[in-house]
Amino acid sequence: MSITSDRLMRLILGDWRIFRKSHDELKEKQLDDLETVGNFLLSRRGEASGTVLAQRLLDNFESATAQSQLDFFLKLAERFGADQERLQQAIKAYQDHPCDETVHKLHLAAEPRRQELIRRLNYSSGGTYRLIKMRERLHASMAEHPQLTAVDTDFAHLFTSWFNPGFLEMKPMNWHTPASILEKLIKYEAVHTIHDWADLRNRLDPVDRYCFGFFHPQLVDEPLIFVEVALSKDIPGSIQQLLDGERTPTPPDEATTAVFYSISNTQKGLSGVPFGSFLLKHVIDYLKKEIPSLTTYVTLSPAPGFAKWLTRERAAEKSAFIAPDQREALRILDLAGWQHDEQKVEVVRDVLLECARAYFLLAKTSRGTPQDPVSRFHLRNGAELHRIHFMGDTSANGMRQAFGLMVNYLYVPDDIEKNHEAFVERGEIVASDVVKAGVSKTPAKKGKRGRR
């Protein structure tokens, strides 16, 4: 059933009895009618009616099949862009009379209708969270449907404003935090799996363990990011050492080092939204006040892209990063359980570390940025690439994604802004002398720069 012009006119005139009847009819529609509902929502001026329509559209979307959801996204891409006639008029008006007023009208005309639709969908109950989940489903379709990038760009544009770091509230979390929130910490831990409640307690209860959650006012019970911190007397080189349940806790007044060993985003639908250095700066400021003995702030980070990158370079006929004599040693990585054989470990150690230095310092993406996503995050936030640790994570996941490598990124509060500018403005990778030692200014001391 379509929405007739007569019915629309009665809605505009405020006949709420007829509106409720229309709402009941909309409730029975399939998702392929959401284009109609979306256009209807954009035509509304009343906030109350818009709220009900937004609720119905999201309800229908969430109950639809994956194919129907994809169809809806494709319609958003094809039919909810900028109004071309209005845009051409605004362009002509600006060309005829370039001024602030015509610039503003051109700006409004250039905005895709999708953005206003997303704003109005946010009127619904729990709209912000539901839109995050909608974008998460959008991402699942983008690889096969690149035209959906325009839709994702509109989501990202709005989310960047809605989730401005200034809106986020940092809350310390401990073993006494409500279980409903702690369950999400177990669920969303993306770096080092939390196996059970006992494992969680080992990360929250001891005196040398801290955890912080960042919350948005529209998602008060749904933390967006967790930061897990360990206190130490030195910079750790392995996650096994840090998470050992039998270790002796470090008294806070004896600790000199705060180790950020897990930073987990809980919402895939917020990927690409720049929370930036806000997060760690706030944690550092909190810890400096709580524990005056701290002098060093460092991460113990994974290298999630290293194994894939090294595998690609080994498979290439010619690699700009791997010398012929290194290839033989790297064959050990193909052997199951090599990490349990001390002799094999010693053979591959130096070669793997040299490859890692090339990966972090020399290998670039097509955009000219470092290959590793975690490295990009910390360098952009003003950290120094401080140390690379062999066999830092011997878990199944650690071996799979990085052949056991882990990395320390050092945050020196007085250097954060300088390091950030060096990376963002000039593409410089700030690294310690230990990391830079032995790495040539050209890839692998031979050949040309890599293709990727």
Buried (B, 14 or more C-beta within 10 A) or exposed (E): EEBEEEBBEBBBEEBEEBBEEBBEEBEEBEBEBBBBBBBBBBEBEBEEBBBBBBBBBBBBBEEBEEEBBBBBBBBBBEEBBBBEEBBEBBBEBBEEEEEEEBEEBBEEBBBBBBBBBBBBBBBBEBBBBBBBBBBBBBBEBBEEBEEBEBBBBBBBBBBEEBBBBEEBEBEEBEBEBEEEBBEBBBEBBBBBEBEEEEBBBBBBEBEBBBBBBBBBEBBEEBBBBBBBBBBBEEBBBBBBEBBEEEEEBBEBEEBBBBBBBBBBBBBBBBEEBBBBBBBBBBBBEBBBEEBEEBEBBBBBBBBBBBBEBBBEBBEBEEBBBBBEEBEEBBEBBEEEEBBEEEEBBEBBEEBBBBBBBBBBBBBBBEEEBBBBEBBBBBBBBBBBBBBBBBBBBBBEEBBEBBBBBBBBBBBBEEBBEEBBEBBEEEEEBBBBEEBBEEBEEEBBEBBEEBEE
